[in-house]
């Protein structure tokens, strides 16, 4: 694993050299705001409200905004926005509400909520050095002096979770965790990540016990450089290990290019992008594969097209991705199709659907030995397949009063 980490950082190093101090930085003197709103579209909010500085540490905030939600009598949602003044705004608190109708789409909800957030921030911004620049609309001025970011736009995060389940006959243990570091500016997006997972199940019968399980580790790096309003260049590297995929160690690097039919500035409303990625990888297998390989050098290329639209009538995301091996295993390929749809058909009627399908013809890491009955039941190793699919469909219909905004929290929702 030490070798895997060293290899990953060797692959990552060139991408960090792309980093610069560019990007949209907050204006000097802008009010520092911390937004506690899990249901908000944070990217959309930051883009629409540009006269304040959204911070990631609540201790740094001059205004703390807590957004809570409760159901209303018409099956809609009332959002309560509590503005808490801190530091020089200590004692200057405020509260606003936003009633979201039951027939709103996700885009209409984020538009209405962001507008209300903006209105509540005006009183604080009016007491900042930016007050002379405020109007009904606000234009971001690149020539204004920028505040220095001691983190240089880097954001670090970690996660850890576990699950344990047991009865008289069986025990199951599962744990996973990860670390990530991300830096995002208009010119450059860099993402580094590490993750690990462990799964084990033990079955007891006839005075004996049998255990099955698997583990996996991943190190990933990505860097994407903006070229203009439609083109981007990217590069990816990874180091991984997975018992499930019969991979003791695998590492590789791949450059890529993307073209966006619509300008990236319209990404919050619509995107149609085409991606092409190609590169080598080297794999060492746990067991000899069905092709008699214990290790091999592979070349693969990938082409994908994605449509993502968010409008007042709803939203749709659909993508098609195909990959294919080059030079060796040239008869091996995979095709993935995914569609998500949220559609307001008529007043009160909404359709939500998701469908995914994969044509599988690229399982080159399958072991030469056949899976046992226990391994098939436990699904702790990859099994041969030619097609995989899943789907969901939901309908929601609402009718009745649209003016009932009464809140009654008794006995919960």
C-alpha positions in Angstrom: 0.0 0.0 0.0 3.0 2.4 0.7 4.1 1.9 -2.9 0.5 2.7 -4.1 0.5 6.0 -2.2 3.9 7.0 -3.6 2.8 6.2 -7.1 -0.4 8.2 -6.6 1.5 11.3 -5.4 3.9 11.0 -8.3 1.0 11.0 -10.7 -0.7 13.9 -8.8 2.3 16.2 -8.6 2.1 17.5 -12.2 -1.5 18.5 -11.8 -0.8 20.7 -8.8 1.6 22.7 -11.0 -1.4 23.9 -12.9 -2.8 25.6 -9.8 -2.9 29.3 -9.8 -4.2 32.1 -7.7 -7.0 32.9 -10.1 -10.7 32.4 -9.6 -13.5 34.5 -8.4 -12.4 35.9 -5.0 -14.6 37.8 -2.6 -14.5 41.6 -2.7 -12.5 43.3 0.1 -14.9 44.4 2.8 -17.8 42.1 1.8 -19.8 40.6 4.6 -18.7 37.1 5.6 -21.7 34.7 5.7 -22.1 31.1 6.8 -25.1 29.3 5.3 -26.5 26.3 7.2 -29.0 24.9 4.6 -28.6 21.2 3.7 -31.6 21.5 1.2 -30.1 24.5 -0.7 -28.3 24.3 -4.0 -25.1 25.8 -2.6 -23.4 26.3 -6.0 -26.5 28.1 -7.4 -26.8 30.3 -4.3 -23.1 31.3 -4.4 -23.4 32.2 -8.1 -26.6 34.3 -7.6 -25.5 36.1 -4.4 -22.1 37.6 -5.2 -22.0 40.7 -3.0 -21.1 38.6 0.2 -18.4 36.2 1.0 -19.7 32.7 1.8 -17.3 31.1 4.3 -16.9 27.4 5.3 -16.1 28.0 8.9 -19.0 29.3 11.1 -16.5 30.9 13.5 -15.4 33.3 10.7 -18.9 34.4 9.9 -20.3 37.9 10.5 -23.8 36.6 9.7 -24.9 33.0 10.4 -28.0 31.9 8.4 -30.0 28.9 9.6 -32.6 27.6 7.2 -35.2 25.2 8.5 -38.3 23.8 6.8 -41.8 22.7 7.9 -44.7 21.3 5.9 -47.7 23.6 5.2 -51.3 22.6 5.0 -51.3 22.6 1.2 -48.5 20.0 1.1 -46.0 22.7 0.3 -43.0 23.7 2.4 -42.4 26.8 4.5 -38.7 27.8 4.8 -37.7 29.9 7.8 -34.5 31.9 7.3 -33.0 33.0 10.6 -30.2 35.6 10.2 -27.9 35.8 13.3 -25.6 38.8 13.5 -22.1 38.1 14.8 -19.0 40.1 15.5 -19.7 43.7 14.4 -23.3 42.7 13.6 -23.9 41.3 17.1 -27.5 41.7 18.1 -28.7 42.5 14.6 -30.8 39.5 13.9 -33.6 39.0 11.4 -36.0 36.3 10.2 -37.8 35.8 6.9 -40.0 33.0 5.5 -40.5 31.6 2.1 -43.5 29.5 1.2 -42.7 27.1 -1.5 -45.9 25.9 -3.4 -46.5 22.1 -3.6 -46.2 22.1 -7.4 -42.8 23.8 -7.6 -40.0 22.2 -9.5 -36.5 21.9 -8.0 -35.4 24.9 -10.1 -38.3 27.1 -9.0 -37.6 26.2 -5.4 -33.9 27.2 -5.5 -34.8 30.4 -7.4 -37.4 31.4 -4.8 -35.2 30.4 -1.8 -32.1 32.2 -3.2 -34.1 35.4 -3.8 -35.3 35.4 -0.2 -31.8 34.8 1.1 -30.5 37.7 -1.0 -33.2 40.1 0.4 -32.3 39.2 4.0 -28.6 40.0 3.3 -29.2 43.4 1.9 -29.5 45.1 5.4 -26.0 43.7 6.3 -24.4 44.5 3.0 -25.8 48.1 3.3 -23.6 48.5 6.4 -20.4 47.4 4.6 -18.0 49.2 2.3 -19.9 47.8 -0.6 -23.1 49.8 0.2 -22.4 52.3 -2.6 -22.3 49.4 -5.1 -25.6 47.9 -4.2 -28.6 48.2 -6.4 -31.5 46.0 -7.4 -29.0 44.1 -9.5 -25.3 43.5 -8.6 -22.5 43.2 -11.1 -19.3 41.6 -9.9 -16.4 43.9 -10.4 -13.1 42.1 -11.2 -11.1 45.3 -10.7 -12.0 45.6 -7.0 -9.3 44.5 -4.5 -9.7 40.9 -3.4 -9.4 39.4 0.0 -6.7 36.9 0.5 -7.8 33.3 1.1 -5.3 31.6 3.5 -6.5 28.2 2.1 -6.1 29.2 -1.5 -9.5 27.8 -2.3 -8.7 24.3 -1.0 -11.4 22.4 0.9 -10.6 19.3 2.9 -13.1 16.7 4.2 -13.2 13.3 5.7 -15.8 10.6 6.4 -16.1 7.4 8.4 -19.0 5.0 8.7 -19.6 1.5 10.0 -22.4 -1.1 10.2 -22.7 -4.2 12.4 -25.6 -6.7 12.3 -25.8 -10.0 14.2 -28.2 -12.7 15.3 -27.9 -16.3 16.4 -26.9 -17.5 12.9 -24.9 -14.8 11.3 -22.8 -11.7 11.8 -22.1 -8.9 9.3 -19.5 -6.1 9.6 -19.0 -3.3 7.1 -16.9 -0.2 7.4 -15.8 2.5 5.0 -14.0 5.8 5.1 -12.4 8.4 2.9 -10.5 11.7 2.7 -10.7 14.3 0.0 -9.1 17.6 -0.9 -10.7 19.9 -3.6 -9.7 23.2 -5.1 -12.2 24.9 -7.5 -11.8 28.1 -9.4 -13.2 29.2 -12.8 -9.9 28.4 -14.4 -8.9 25.1 -12.6 -10.6 22.3 -10.7 -8.5 19.9 -8.7 -9.7 16.9 -6.7 -7.7 14.4 -4.7 -9.3 11.5 -2.8 -8.6 8.4 -0.8 -11.1 5.8 0.3 -11.2 2.3 1.8 -13.9 -0.2 2.6 -14.1 -3.6 4.4 -16.9 -6.1 4.4 -17.2 -9.5 6.3 -20.0 -11.9 7.0 -19.9 -15.0 9.2 -22.5 -17.7 9.0 -22.9 -20.3 11.8 -24.6 -23.7 11.2 -24.2 -27.2 12.6 -21.7 -26.1 15.2 -19.4 -24.7 12.5 -18.9 -21.2 11.1 -17.8 -19.9 7.6 -16.6 -16.4 6.8 -16.6 -14.5 3.5 -15.7 -10.9 2.8 -13.6 -8.5 0.8 -11.9 -5.2 1.0 -10.9 -2.4 -1.4 -8.7 0.8 -1.4 -8.6 3.7 -3.8 -6.5 6.8 -4.4 -7.7 9.2 -7.1 -6.6 12.5 -8.5 -8.3 14.7 -11.1 -7.4 18.1 -12.6 -9.5 20.0 -15.1 -8.3 23.2 -16.9 -10.7 25.6 -18.5 -9.7 26.7 -22.0 -12.7 28.9 -23.0 -16.5 29.0 -22.7 -16.9 25.6 -24.4 -13.7 23.6 -24.1 -11.8 22.0 -21.1 -8.8 19.7 -20.7 -8.6 17.1 -17.9 -6.3 14.5 -16.5 -7.0 11.6 -14.1 -4.8 9.2 -12.2 -5.7 6.4 -9.8 -4.2 3.6 -7.7 -6.6 0.9 -6.4 -6.8 -2.5 -4.9 -10.0 -4.6 -4.8 -10.6 -8.2 -3.7 -14.0 -8.0 -5.4 -12.5 -7.2 -8.8 -9.5 -9.7 -8.3 -7.1 -6.7 -8.3 -4.1 -6.7 -6.0 -2.8 -3.5 -7.4 -3.8 -1.3 -10.3 -2.7 2.1 -11.3 -3.0 4.4 -14.4 -3.3 7.9 -15.8 -5.5 9.3 -18.5 -5.8 12.7 -20.2 -9.1 13.8 -21.6 -11.0 16.6 -23.4 -14.5 18.0 -23.0 -16.7 20.1 -25.3 -19.8 21.8 -24.0 -22.4 22.6 -26.6 -23.9 25.3 -24.4 -21.6 27.8 -22.7 -20.5 26.8 -19.2 -22.1 29.9 -17.9 -25.5 28.3 -18.6 -24.6 25.1 -16.7 -27.1 25.8 -13.9 -29.9 25.6 -16.4 -28.7 23.3 -19.2 -25.7 21.3 -20.2 -24.9 19.2 -23.2 -21.3 18.0 -23.0 -19.1 15.4 -24.8 -16.1 13.8 -23.1 -13.3 11.7 -24.5 -10.7 10.1 -22.2 -7.9 7.7 -23.0 -4.9 6.3 -21.3 -2.9 3.3 -20.0 -3.1 1.3 -16.7 -1.1 -1.6 -15.2 -2.9 -4.3 -13.2 -1.5 -7.0 -10.9 -4.2 -9.7 -10.2 -4.9 -11.6 -7.0 -5.6 -14.8 -8.9 -4.9 -15.9 -12.5 -7.6 -14.6 -14.8 -9.7 -16.5 -17.3 -7.2 -15.4 -19.9 -4.3 -16.8 -17.9 -2.9 -13.4 -16.8 -1.3 -12.6 -13.5 -0.5 -9.0 -14.6 -0.9 -6.9 -17.7 -0.6 -3.5 -19.3 -4.0 -2.2 -20.6 -5.1 0.7 -22.8 -8.6 2.0 -22.7 -10.5 4.9 -24.2 -14.0 6.3 -23.2 -16.5 8.5 -25.0 -19.6 9.9 -23.2 -22.4 12.4 -23.9 -24.5 13.9 -21.2 -27.6 16.1 -21.3 -28.6 17.9 -18.1 -31.5 20.4 -18.2 -33.3 22.2 -15.3 -36.3 24.3 -16.2 -39.6 25.4 -14.8 -41.3 22.3 -16.1 -38.9 19.9 -14.3 -35.5 18.4 -14.9 -33.9 15.7 -17.0 -30.5 14.1 -17.0 -29.5 11.5 -19.5 -26.1 10.1 -20.4 -24.6 7.4 -22.6 -21.0 6.2 -22.0 -19.0 3.7 -24.0 -15.5 2.4 -23.3 -13.3 0.0 -25.3 -9.9 -1.6 -24.8 -7.1 -0.9 -27.3 -4.2 -3.1 -28.5 -5.1 -6.0 -26.2 -8.7 -7.3 -25.5 -9.9 -5.3 -28.5 -13.1 -7.3 -28.5 -14.0 -6.1 -25.0 -16.2 -3.1 -24.4 -19.0 -1.7 -22.2 -22.0 0.6 -22.8 -23.8 2.4 -20.0 -27.1 4.3 -20.3 -28.6 6.4 -17.6 -31.7 8.7 -17.5 -33.2 10.6 -14.7 -36.5 12.5 -15.2 -38.6 14.8 -13.0 -41.5 16.1 -15.1 -44.5 18.3 -14.1 -47.0 16.9 -16.6 -49.9 19.1 -15.6 -51.0 21.1 -12.6 -50.5 18.9 -9.5 -49.1 15.9 -11.4 -45.4 15.1 -11.3 -43.6 12.1 -12.7 -40.2 11.0 -11.3 -38.3 8.2 -13.1 -34.8 6.7 -13.3 -33.6 4.0 -15.6 -30.1 2.5 -15.9 -28.8 -0.2 -18.2 -25.4 -1.6 -19.0 -24.2 -3.9 -21.8 -21.2 -5.7 -20.2 -18.5 -7.2 -22.3 -15.3 -6.1 -20.5 -14.9 -8.4 -17.5 -11.2 -9.3 -18.1 -10.3 -9.7 -14.4 -12.6 -12.6 -13.8 -10.8 -15.4 -12.0 -10.0 -18.7 -13.6 -11.6 -20.6 -10.7 -15.3 -20.8 -10.6 -17.2 -19.0 -7.8 -18.4 -21.3 -5.0 -22.1 -21.3 -3.9 -21.2 -19.3 -0.7 -19.4 -16.7 -2.8 -22.4 -16.3 -5.1 -24.7 -15.9 -2.2 -22.4 -13.4 -0.4 -21.6 -11.5 -3.7 -18.0 -11.0 -2.5 -16.5 -11.5 -5.9 -17.3 -10.3 -9.4 -19.5 -12.7 -11.4 -19.9 -13.0 -15.1 -22.7 -10.9 -16.6 -23.7 -9.6 -20.0 -26.4 -7.1 -19.0 -27.3 -5.1 -15.9 -30.3 -2.9 -15.4 -32.4 -1.1 -12.8 -35.3 1.4 -12.8 -37.7 3.4 -10.6 -40.9 5.2 -11.4 -43.0 7.5 -9.2 -46.1 9.6 -9.6 -47.2 12.4 -7.3 -50.6 14.2 -7.5 -51.6 17.1 -5.3 -54.9 18.9 -5.2 -56.8 21.1 -2.8 -56.2 24.4 -1.2 -53.2 26.4 -2.4 -53.6 29.2 0.1 -53.3 27.2 3.4 -49.9 28.1 4.7 -50.7 27.2 8.3 -48.1 25.3 10.3 -49.1 22.8 12.9 -46.0 20.8 14.2 -47.9 18.6 16.7 -47.0 14.9 16.6 -44.5 15.6 13.8 -45.2 15.6 10.1 
